[in-house]
C-alpha cells in the first residue's frame, strides 16, 4: 500500500519497516506557540474562502500530535536520502500475493459494469484502477484513522514542509465546507484519505462522482473512488490502449552503458534515475531485449528499461502509462506492483 498516497517524504523507493516509532524523543512543543501558529493558519484559510463557521468549529479543538511527527521523521530516506534501496522481489511477494490477487478479481467482477463505463470515459483499464484501489487501502479494508485536521496542522507547524501541509490543512477545511463531516475526514498520518488515498487538495481537483448521486464520496462509494482514480490517471497522461509495460528478457551480454539515461528528472530523481533512456520497442528488440511472456507492446511505442534488482533478475519495459502510475505515487516498487497486480486481476 502506498501509505501516503500521492505524497512521499523522500524521493526514493519506499519500503515497509517494522522499526519502533516513538514520540517521546521529540522536543516538547509549546501549546502557546502552536496556538499562535493556528491563528495564522486560520487567517490564511479565511483569506482563501473557508467559512468562519468551519474555522471557529475546528481551530479551538486542535492539539499537537507528536505521534504524526515521529512517523514523518521515521520515513525511509528521511535522514539519509542516499541510503541503499532494498530489493524489489520481497516487496513484490508482499504486494502481488495470492490474497490480494483473489480479492482484486472479486472486486473486478463485482464492479465490471461500472468499471467498463469509467474506462470508456477515461481510457484507463479497469484492472489498473482496481490494482491501485487494492494497493492503497486493500480494497477499502483500511484507509487510516488519523484525524486529517489534527495531523496536517501538526505537520504544518513542525515546519519542514510547511507550505505543503498548510495548503492540505486548508483544503481539509474546504472539504468540511462542502458538507463532509470531520469524522469522515480521516486517513493516513500524512493526510492521504479515502479509498484512493487522495490528499485533500487532490480531491478538490480530481475527485469524480461515479455512481451518479451528484457527490464524489471517496470514503464510502467504490464507484466514486474508482472514477476518481481513473480521472487522476487521465490527467496524469494515461494513453488509452497502451499497456503499462511488460516483463522483459535481457541478454546476459547486453551492454547497459548504451542505454543510460541522458537527462535527469526534476521530480523524484532517484526513482527516475533507475530507468534507461527512451527507445522504441523495435529498437529494444534489435538489442535482443524482448517481451518475456505472451503480452506484446507496439513496435512504435517508446519504452524504458528498469531492472529493479539488477542484471540477471526480472526486468521490465515500461511505457508512458507507467509514468502516469508514478505520478500517482512516485515509487518504482509501487508502480511495478500496481502493473503486475493489474495483469493478474484481469486474467
C-alpha positions as MATLAB code, in Angstrom:
seq = 'XXXXXXXXXXXXXXXXXXXXXXXXXXXXXXXXXXXXXXXXXXXXXXXXXXXXXXXXXXXXXXXXXXXXXXXXXXXXXXXXXXXXXXXXXXXXXXXXXXXXXXXXXXXXXXXXXXXXXXXXXXXXXXXXXXXXXXXXXXXXXXXXXXXXXXXXXXXXXXXXXXXXXXXXXXXXXXXXXXXXXXXXXXXXXXXXXXXXXXXXXXXXXXXXXXXXXXXXXXXXXXXXXXXXXXXXXXXXXXXXXXXXXXXXXXXXXXXXXXXXXXXXXXXXXXXXXXXXXXXXXXXXXXXXXXXXXXXXXXXXXXXXXXXXXXXXXXXXXXXXXXXXXXXXXXXXXXXXXXXXXXXXXXX';
ca = [
       0.000    0.000    0.000;
       1.283    3.456   -0.779;
       0.803    4.672    2.768;
       0.805    8.361    1.994;
      -0.824    8.090   -1.385;
       0.369   10.902   -3.631;
       2.928   12.485   -1.326;
       6.214   10.945   -0.247;
       8.556   12.019    2.482;
      11.577   11.043    0.392;
      12.127   10.975   -3.356;
      13.107    7.333   -3.466;
      11.547    3.884   -3.500;
       9.888    3.281   -0.153;
       9.586    0.056    1.742;
       7.805   -1.162    4.828;
       9.587   -1.152    8.148;
       8.758   -2.673   11.490;
      11.094   -0.371   13.386;
       9.555    1.019   16.585;
       8.444    4.621   16.391;
       8.376    6.799   19.476;
       7.166   10.344   20.016;
       8.829   10.581   23.423;
      12.220   11.584   21.986;
      10.818   14.672   20.259;
      11.322   18.076   21.812;
       8.220   19.291   23.691;
       6.019   21.759   21.872;
       4.770   24.933   23.476;
       0.968   24.991   23.436;
       1.109   28.781   23.166;
       3.398   28.605   20.120;
       1.137   26.008   18.477;
      -1.935   28.140   19.171;
      -0.300   31.225   17.636;
       0.512   29.197   14.535;
      -3.094   28.013   14.315;
      -4.209   31.637   14.399;
      -2.027   32.268   11.342;
      -3.484   29.210    9.608;
      -6.999   30.411   10.400;
      -6.270   33.776    8.801;
      -4.905   32.076    5.679;
      -7.952   29.807    5.481;
     -10.354   32.718    5.833;
      -8.491   34.597    3.069;
      -8.856   31.535    0.822;
     -12.603   31.375    1.218;
     -13.096   28.931    4.093;
     -16.177   29.876    6.096;
     -15.763   31.452    9.529;
     -18.238   28.866   10.814;
     -15.908   25.981    9.891;
     -12.829   27.793   11.199;
     -14.497   28.560   14.528;
     -15.687   24.954   14.856;
     -12.316   23.339   14.130;
      -9.462   25.557   15.301;
     -10.193   25.572   19.060;
     -10.296   21.755   19.114;
      -6.853   21.142   17.591;
      -3.932   19.837   19.602;
      -0.417   18.956   18.520;
       0.088   15.302   17.537;
       3.667   14.255   18.298;
       2.976   10.729   17.015;
       2.444   12.089   13.499;
       5.769   13.944   13.601;
       7.545   10.789   14.781;
       6.027    8.825   11.904;
       7.099   11.517    9.457;
      10.687   11.528   10.683;
      10.854    7.736   10.623;
      10.143    7.518    6.886;
      12.812    5.575    4.956;
      15.226    8.084    3.480;
      14.131   10.946    5.720;
      17.515   11.021    7.448;
      19.656    9.655    4.591;
      18.318   10.149    1.051;
      21.303    8.182   -0.286;
      20.583    5.052    1.735;
      20.720    1.828   -0.326;
      17.455    0.829   -1.981;
      16.325   -2.657   -0.924;
      15.385   -5.464   -3.296;
      12.077   -5.344   -5.157;
      11.465   -9.107   -5.006;
      10.340   -9.219   -1.328;
       8.096   -6.203   -1.902;
       6.530   -7.916   -4.906;
       5.870  -11.053   -2.859;
       4.017   -8.994   -0.236;
       2.054   -6.776   -2.613;
       1.236   -9.084   -5.524;
       0.277  -12.038   -3.365;
      -2.461  -14.634   -3.838;
      -4.807  -12.989   -1.331;
      -4.595   -9.562   -2.951;
      -4.975  -11.065   -6.417;
      -8.015  -13.049   -5.309;
      -9.723  -10.081   -3.683;
      -8.895   -7.968   -6.720;
     -10.520  -10.448   -9.068;
     -13.652  -10.441   -6.895;
     -13.838   -6.636   -6.922;
     -13.149   -6.613  -10.668;
     -16.005   -8.997  -11.418;
     -18.428   -7.379   -8.973;
     -17.907   -3.877  -10.371;
     -17.422   -4.689  -14.073;
     -20.375   -2.643  -15.392;
     -19.214    0.479  -13.546;
     -15.548   -0.156  -14.343;
     -16.274   -0.516  -18.060;
     -18.100    2.805  -18.000;
     -15.188    4.537  -16.269;
     -12.684    3.006  -18.704;
     -14.761    4.325  -21.607;
     -14.683    7.798  -20.082;
     -11.015    7.903  -19.041;
      -9.164    5.342  -21.170;
      -7.708    3.796  -18.007;
      -8.030   -0.019  -17.874;
     -10.428   -1.420  -15.318;
      -7.746   -3.651  -13.837;
      -5.351   -0.755  -13.227;
      -7.989    1.156  -11.267;
      -8.706   -1.969   -9.208;
      -4.989   -2.574   -8.593;
      -4.485    0.945   -7.243;
      -7.556    0.509   -5.037;
      -6.024   -2.732   -3.772;
      -2.630   -1.210   -3.090;
      -3.877    1.930   -1.400;
      -6.424    0.514    1.041;
      -6.597   -3.259    0.425;
      -9.859   -2.716   -1.467;
     -11.287   -0.454    1.213;
     -10.360   -2.643    4.179;
      -8.208    0.040    5.798;
      -7.983    3.690    4.819;
      -6.407    5.077    8.002;
      -7.873    6.594   11.144;
      -5.811    9.723   11.764;
      -7.880   12.906   12.067;
      -6.770   14.866    8.992;
      -7.219   18.293   10.526;
      -5.083   17.498   13.585;
      -2.410   15.599   11.622;
      -1.996   18.234    8.922;
      -1.970   21.124   11.396;
       0.773   19.345   13.369;
       2.849   18.650   10.255;
       2.440   22.234    9.076;
       3.563   23.549   12.467;
       6.603   21.247   12.525;
       7.796   23.246    9.558;
       9.930   21.122    7.244;
       7.201   21.202    4.580;
       5.073   23.967    5.998;
       3.721   25.276    2.697;
       2.622   21.787    1.586;
       0.873   20.821    4.795;
      -0.655   24.233    5.393;
      -2.261   24.006    1.957;
      -3.536   20.490    2.697;
      -4.946   21.611    6.046;
      -6.845   24.439    4.369;
      -8.085   22.026    1.699;
      -9.413   19.822    4.519;
     -11.393   22.767    5.868;
     -12.774   23.326    2.362;
     -13.999   19.720    2.328;
     -15.841   20.433    5.575;
     -17.397   23.490    3.941;
     -18.634   21.125    1.212;
     -20.527   19.179    3.829;
     -18.141   16.325    4.648;
     -18.121   15.860    8.429;
     -14.822   15.856   10.268;
     -15.490   12.304   11.460;
     -15.314   11.158    7.825;
     -12.121   13.095    7.067;
      -9.643   10.584    8.428;
      -6.769    8.810    6.733;
      -3.030    8.244    6.857;
      -0.817   10.233    9.203;
       0.350   12.322    6.220;
      -3.148   13.324    5.091;
      -3.996   10.747    2.411;
      -7.688    9.920    2.694;
     -10.490    7.769    1.311;
     -10.347    4.592   -0.755;
      -7.918    6.161   -3.296;
      -5.812    7.821   -0.554;
      -6.062   11.267   -2.102;
      -4.618   14.294   -0.394;
      -7.385   16.844    0.295;
      -6.107   19.190   -2.429;
      -6.130   16.320   -4.936;
      -9.720   15.533   -4.000;
     -10.659   19.128   -4.817;
      -9.032   18.827   -8.263;
      -9.669   15.239   -9.334;
     -12.490   13.597   -7.371;
     -15.364   12.348   -9.534;
     -18.935   11.234   -8.967;
     -19.006    7.651  -10.225;
     -22.407    6.493   -9.013;
     -24.489    9.397  -10.299;
     -25.726   10.759   -6.974;
     -24.155   14.170   -7.565;
     -21.474   13.797   -4.885;
     -17.949   12.368   -5.032;
     -17.756   10.383   -1.805;
     -14.405    8.597   -1.985;
     -14.792    7.402    1.633;
     -17.949    5.329    1.144;
     -18.599    4.814   -2.586;
     -16.379    2.399   -4.507;
     -17.758    3.774   -7.761;
     -16.758    7.308   -6.790;
     -13.319    6.138   -5.663;
     -12.610    4.213   -8.869;
     -13.895    7.034  -11.062;
     -11.609    9.403   -9.166;
      -8.600    7.099   -9.671;
      -9.367    6.889  -13.388;
      -9.786   10.655  -13.618;
      -6.466   11.216  -11.846;
      -4.587    8.917  -14.222;
      -6.291   10.525  -17.223;
      -4.957   13.919  -16.182;
      -1.558   12.326  -15.495;
      -1.347   11.499  -19.198;
      -2.678    7.961  -19.478;
      -2.800    6.818  -23.127;
      -5.760    4.586  -23.910;
      -4.910    1.221  -25.426;
      -1.266    1.213  -24.357;
      -0.119   -1.295  -21.686;
       1.795   -0.029  -18.650;
       4.669   -2.313  -19.582;
       5.815   -5.937  -19.654;
       8.365   -8.187  -18.030;
      11.329   -8.441  -20.399;
      14.188  -10.785  -21.271;
      17.610   -9.098  -21.330;
      20.557  -10.984  -22.891;
      23.394  -11.769  -20.490;
      25.862   -9.999  -22.790;
      23.781   -6.797  -23.022;
      25.832   -3.597  -22.696;
      23.868   -1.314  -20.388;
      26.148    1.654  -20.996;
      24.480    2.017  -24.405;
      21.104    2.805  -22.888;
      21.945    5.008  -19.911;
      19.541    7.899  -19.412;
      20.823   11.229  -20.672;
      18.585   13.534  -18.662;
      17.620   13.910  -15.013;
      14.027   14.190  -13.828;
      13.291   17.210  -11.600;
      10.656   15.163   -9.734;
      11.687   12.070   -7.784;
      15.124   11.992   -9.439;
      16.246    8.862   -7.601;
      13.187    6.982   -8.820;
      13.592    8.035  -12.448;
      17.357    7.536  -12.412;
      16.777    3.781  -12.293;
      15.351    3.844  -15.830;
      17.191    3.678  -19.117;
      16.776    6.223  -21.875;
      13.696    6.024  -24.078;
      13.825    3.755  -27.141;
      11.131    2.275  -29.339;
      10.118   -1.329  -28.778;
      11.577   -2.124  -32.211;
      14.934   -0.649  -31.142;
      14.934   -2.724  -27.950;
      14.206   -5.858  -29.969;
      17.185   -5.074  -32.169;
      19.302   -5.150  -28.982;
      17.802   -8.538  -28.066;
      15.621   -7.128  -25.273;
      12.180   -8.670  -25.824;
       8.945   -9.378  -24.011;
       9.313  -12.347  -21.667;
       5.701  -13.537  -21.916;
       2.797  -13.528  -24.336;
       1.942   -9.854  -23.793;
       3.301   -7.663  -26.593;
       3.982   -3.951  -26.917;
       3.502   -1.970  -30.158;
       6.705   -1.672  -32.215;
       6.460    2.126  -32.274;
       5.840    2.572  -28.524;
       8.525    4.456  -26.613;
       9.646    2.497  -23.552;
      12.360    2.446  -20.923;
      14.077   -0.499  -19.266;
      14.210   -0.952  -15.497;
      15.979   -3.787  -13.696;
      14.973   -3.114  -10.074;
      17.148   -5.865   -8.604;
      19.976   -5.592  -11.121;
      21.184   -7.666  -14.088;
      20.108  -11.280  -14.201;
      16.859  -10.617  -12.294;
      13.378   -9.787  -13.639;
      13.464   -6.713  -15.888;
      10.630   -4.591  -17.247;
       9.994   -2.456  -20.313;
       7.722    0.399  -19.230;
       5.675    2.863  -21.263;
       4.444    6.398  -20.630;
       1.499    4.864  -18.785;
       3.915    3.572  -16.166;
       4.887    7.214  -15.639;
       1.225    8.021  -15.020;
       1.262    5.473  -12.176;
       4.460    7.086  -10.875;
       2.602   10.395  -10.885;
       0.065    8.793   -8.543;
       2.808    7.536   -6.218;
       6.422    8.188   -7.146;
       7.902    4.794   -6.283;
       9.128    2.193   -8.753;
       8.174   -0.561   -6.313;
       4.627    0.798   -6.137;
       4.222    1.342   -9.881;
       5.640   -2.053  -10.821;
       3.473   -3.900   -8.315;
       0.362   -1.992   -9.456;
       1.038   -3.022  -13.049;
       1.778   -6.624  -12.133;
      -1.305   -6.884   -9.922;
      -3.477   -5.386  -12.688;
      -2.236   -8.061  -15.099;
      -3.157  -10.788  -12.612;
      -6.552   -9.300  -11.762;
      -7.841   -9.312  -15.335;
      -6.760  -12.899  -16.082;
];
